[in-house]
């Protein structure tokens, strides 16, 4: 049996600096989603499973992805720091998303740097 074919793999970011810039520019909700994905790298999951893990209501991922779409296309040429399996390729029969191990490392590194900058700003 062959591996599932990723949806639009050419749009998945691989450069850590580009991933960090994306995370710096996106909304708080998108950062929360990326953080949730980074906790289980290399594991495609259907949207409802991801939403449950984050504690989000159903359909929030679709809304968040829609909200980041303009920025993703205008500033990053349509590239994204996550990966997709279509409903035709996934085991669940639903759209699934994930980050790979390298993307997860870049996201965690960027999150730590952002938290450090915010803490430094709050210091007297």
Secondary structure, 3 states (H helix, E strand, C coil): CCCCCEECHHHECCCHHHHHHHHHHCCHHHHHHHHHHHCCCCCCEEHHHHHHHHCCCCCHHHHHHHHHHHHHHHHHCCCECCEEECCCCCCCCCCEEECCHHHHHHHHHHHHHHHHHHHHHHCC
